[in-house]
Amino acid sequence: VFPHLQGERSMQRRRVMAEPDYLEGDCDELIKPKKLINPVKSSRNHQDLHRELLMNQKRGLAPQNKPELQKVLEKRKREQILKAQKEEQEAHKKRSDLEIELMKRQQKLEQLELEQQKMEEEQENTPEFVKMKSNLRRTKLETDGEERTT
């Protein structure tokens, strides 16, 4: 293909619209069109808003137009990341032998307290005749034990 024709073809592709004839300036009799004024853009409120948006964009304070769901999901993600970081810090923080032993003792005490509470609840929930029967057995065993020792 001829190189001097390639330039013309690329220029033809760029020109989508034909150039108007009145730009040549040889016809002074023709009325030249003027660009129409957009009433929205010429209003003072629109100019102020546009100026403020441009300033905020330069500062990096673009308006947040995110949907509520996206905001909630981002908040949850941040909270999960913070929680994971805290867990890592706790895992890295080494506990002394004394602290470990104290924690074991505390857990044992809590288990004993829970067992005592369960036993007390069971005793409160048992009927009266069962309690009396167990008392009679105890007293009978005690009296039998005394007779055998004498």
CNS distance restraints for C-alpha pairs under 8 A (distance, minus, plus):
assign (resid   1 and name CA) (resid   5 and name CA) 7.96 0.50 0.50
assign (resid   1 and name CA) (resid   6 and name CA) 7.81 0.50 0.50
assign (resid   2 and name CA) (resid   6 and name CA) 6.66 0.50 0.50
assign (resid   3 and name CA) (resid   7 and name CA) 7.15 0.50 0.50
assign (resid   4 and name CA) (resid   8 and name CA) 7.33 0.50 0.50
assign (resid   5 and name CA) (resid   9 and name CA) 6.39 0.50 0.50
assign (resid   6 and name CA) (resid  10 and name CA) 6.30 0.50 0.50
assign (resid   7 and name CA) (resid  11 and name CA) 6.30 0.50 0.50
assign (resid   8 and name CA) (resid  12 and name CA) 6.20 0.50 0.50
assign (resid   9 and name CA) (resid  13 and name CA) 6.28 0.50 0.50
assign (resid  10 and name CA) (resid  14 and name CA) 6.41 0.50 0.50
assign (resid  11 and name CA) (resid  15 and name CA) 6.40 0.50 0.50
assign (resid  12 and name CA) (resid  16 and name CA) 7.67 0.50 0.50
assign (resid  19 and name CA) (resid  23 and name CA) 7.99 0.50 0.50
assign (resid  22 and name CA) (resid  26 and name CA) 7.76 0.50 0.50
assign (resid  22 and name CA) (resid  27 and name CA) 6.90 0.50 0.50
assign (resid  22 and name CA) (resid  30 and name CA) 7.53 0.50 0.50
assign (resid  22 and name CA) (resid  32 and name CA) 7.02 0.50 0.50
assign (resid  37 and name CA) (resid  42 and name CA) 7.43 0.50 0.50
assign (resid  38 and name CA) (resid  42 and name CA) 6.25 0.50 0.50
assign (resid  39 and name CA) (resid  43 and name CA) 6.21 0.50 0.50
assign (resid  40 and name CA) (resid  46 and name CA) 6.60 0.50 0.50
assign (resid  41 and name CA) (resid  46 and name CA) 5.95 0.50 0.50
assign (resid  41 and name CA) (resid  47 and name CA) 6.65 0.50 0.50
assign (resid  42 and name CA) (resid  46 and name CA) 7.30 0.50 0.50
assign (resid  42 and name CA) (resid  47 and name CA) 7.10 0.50 0.50
assign (resid  43 and name CA) (resid  47 and name CA) 6.46 0.50 0.50
assign (resid  44 and name CA) (resid  48 and name CA) 6.21 0.50 0.50
assign (resid  45 and name CA) (resid  49 and name CA) 6.13 0.50 0.50
assign (resid  46 and name CA) (resid  50 and name CA) 6.00 0.50 0.50
assign (resid  47 and name CA) (resid  51 and name CA) 6.07 0.50 0.50
assign (resid  48 and name CA) (resid  52 and name CA) 6.14 0.50 0.50
assign (resid  49 and name CA) (resid  53 and name CA) 6.15 0.50 0.50
assign (resid  50 and name CA) (resid  54 and name CA) 6.21 0.50 0.50
assign (resid  51 and name CA) (resid  55 and name CA) 6.26 0.50 0.50
assign (resid  52 and name CA) (resid  56 and name CA) 6.14 0.50 0.50
assign (resid  53 and name CA) (resid  57 and name CA) 6.06 0.50 0.50
assign (resid  53 and name CA) (resid  62 and name CA) 7.45 0.50 0.50
assign (resid  54 and name CA) (resid  58 and name CA) 6.25 0.50 0.50
assign (resid  55 and name CA) (resid  59 and name CA) 6.34 0.50 0.50
assign (resid  56 and name CA) (resid  60 and name CA) 6.00 0.50 0.50
assign (resid  56 and name CA) (resid  61 and name CA) 4.78 0.50 0.50
assign (resid  56 and name CA) (resid  62 and name CA) 5.78 0.50 0.50
assign (resid  57 and name CA) (resid  61 and name CA) 5.63 0.50 0.50
assign (resid  57 and name CA) (resid  62 and name CA) 5.10 0.50 0.50
assign (resid  66 and name CA) (resid  70 and name CA) 6.40 0.50 0.50
assign (resid  66 and name CA) (resid  71 and name CA) 6.64 0.50 0.50
assign (resid  67 and name CA) (resid  71 and name CA) 6.49 0.50 0.50
assign (resid  68 and name CA) (resid  72 and name CA) 6.26 0.50 0.50
assign (resid  69 and name CA) (resid  73 and name CA) 6.18 0.50 0.50
assign (resid  70 and name CA) (resid  74 and name CA) 6.13 0.50 0.50
assign (resid  71 and name CA) (resid  75 and name CA) 6.17 0.50 0.50
assign (resid  72 and name CA) (resid  76 and name CA) 6.21 0.50 0.50
assign (resid  73 and name CA) (resid  77 and name CA) 6.17 0.50 0.50
assign (resid  74 and name CA) (resid  78 and name CA) 6.21 0.50 0.50
assign (resid  75 and name CA) (resid  79 and name CA) 6.22 0.50 0.50
assign (resid  76 and name CA) (resid  80 and name CA) 6.12 0.50 0.50
assign (resid  77 and name CA) (resid  81 and name CA) 6.22 0.50 0.50
assign (resid  78 and name CA) (resid  82 and name CA) 6.22 0.50 0.50
assign (resid  79 and name CA) (resid  83 and name CA) 6.08 0.50 0.50
assign (resid  80 and name CA) (resid  84 and name CA) 6.10 0.50 0.50
assign (resid  81 and name CA) (resid  85 and name CA) 6.20 0.50 0.50
assign (resid  82 and name CA) (resid  86 and name CA) 6.24 0.50 0.50
assign (resid  83 and name CA) (resid  87 and name CA) 6.24 0.50 0.50
assign (resid  84 and name CA) (resid  88 and name CA) 6.22 0.50 0.50
assign (resid  85 and name CA) (resid  89 and name CA) 6.26 0.50 0.50
assign (resid  86 and name CA) (resid  90 and name CA) 6.21 0.50 0.50
assign (resid  87 and name CA) (resid  91 and name CA) 6.08 0.50 0.50
assign (resid  88 and name CA) (resid  92 and name CA) 6.11 0.50 0.50
assign (resid  89 and name CA) (resid  93 and name CA) 6.10 0.50 0.50
assign (resid  90 and name CA) (resid  94 and name CA) 7.99 0.50 0.50
assign (resid  95 and name CA) (resid  99 and name CA) 6.18 0.50 0.50
assign (resid  95 and name CA) (resid 100 and name CA) 6.74 0.50 0.50
assign (resid  96 and name CA) (resid 100 and name CA) 6.47 0.50 0.50
assign (resid  97 and name CA) (resid 101 and name CA) 6.19 0.50 0.50
assign (resid  98 and name CA) (resid 102 and name CA) 6.13 0.50 0.50
assign (resid  99 and name CA) (resid 103 and name CA) 6.15 0.50 0.50
assign (resid 100 and name CA) (resid 104 and name CA) 6.32 0.50 0.50
assign (resid 101 and name CA) (resid 105 and name CA) 6.31 0.50 0.50
assign (resid 102 and name CA) (resid 106 and name CA) 6.13 0.50 0.50
assign (resid 103 and name CA) (resid 107 and name CA) 6.19 0.50 0.50
assign (resid 104 and name CA) (resid 108 and name CA) 6.28 0.50 0.50
assign (resid 105 and name CA) (resid 109 and name CA) 6.19 0.50 0.50
assign (resid 106 and name CA) (resid 110 and name CA) 6.22 0.50 0.50
assign (resid 107 and name CA) (resid 111 and name CA) 6.22 0.50 0.50
assign (resid 108 and name CA) (resid 112 and name CA) 6.23 0.50 0.50
assign (resid 109 and name CA) (resid 113 and name CA) 6.18 0.50 0.50
assign (resid 110 and name CA) (resid 114 and name CA) 6.21 0.50 0.50
assign (resid 111 and name CA) (resid 115 and name CA) 6.24 0.50 0.50
assign (resid 112 and name CA) (resid 116 and name CA) 6.19 0.50 0.50
assign (resid 113 and name CA) (resid 117 and name CA) 6.18 0.50 0.50
assign (resid 114 and name CA) (resid 118 and name CA) 6.22 0.50 0.50
assign (resid 115 and name CA) (resid 119 and name CA) 6.20 0.50 0.50
assign (resid 116 and name CA) (resid 120 and name CA) 6.17 0.50 0.50
assign (resid 117 and name CA) (resid 121 and name CA) 6.13 0.50 0.50
assign (resid 118 and name CA) (resid 122 and name CA) 6.11 0.50 0.50
assign (resid 119 and name CA) (resid 123 and name CA) 6.21 0.50 0.50
assign (resid 120 and name CA) (resid 124 and name CA) 6.16 0.50 0.50
assign (resid 121 and name CA) (resid 125 and name CA) 6.12 0.50 0.50
assign (resid 122 and name CA) (resid 126 and name CA) 6.17 0.50 0.50
assign (resid 126 and name CA) (resid 130 and name CA) 6.81 0.50 0.50
assign (resid 126 and name CA) (resid 131 and name CA) 7.22 0.50 0.50
assign (resid 127 and name CA) (resid 131 and name CA) 6.81 0.50 0.50
assign (resid 128 and name CA) (resid 132 and name CA) 6.34 0.50 0.50
assign (resid 129 and name CA) (resid 133 and name CA) 6.09 0.50 0.50
assign (resid 130 and name CA) (resid 134 and name CA) 6.29 0.50 0.50
assign (resid 131 and name CA) (resid 135 and name CA) 6.29 0.50 0.50
assign (resid 132 and name CA) (resid 136 and name CA) 6.19 0.50 0.50
assign (resid 133 and name CA) (resid 137 and name CA) 6.29 0.50 0.50
assign (resid 134 and name CA) (resid 138 and name CA) 6.25 0.50 0.50
assign (resid 135 and name CA) (resid 139 and name CA) 6.24 0.50 0.50
assign (resid 136 and name CA) (resid 140 and name CA) 6.00 0.50 0.50
assign (resid 137 and name CA) (resid 141 and name CA) 6.05 0.50 0.50
assign (resid 138 and name CA) (resid 142 and name CA) 6.14 0.50 0.50
assign (resid 139 and name CA) (resid 143 and name CA) 6.17 0.50 0.50
assign (resid 140 and name CA) (resid 144 and name CA) 6.10 0.50 0.50
assign (resid 141 and name CA) (resid 145 and name CA) 6.03 0.50 0.50
assign (resid 142 and name CA) (resid 146 and name CA) 6.32 0.50 0.50
assign (resid 143 and name CA) (resid 147 and name CA) 6.30 0.50 0.50
assign (resid 144 and name CA) (resid 148 and name CA) 6.32 0.50 0.50
assign (resid 145 and name CA) (resid 149 and name CA) 6.45 0.50 0.50
assign (resid 146 and name CA) (resid 150 and name CA) 6.54 0.50 0.50
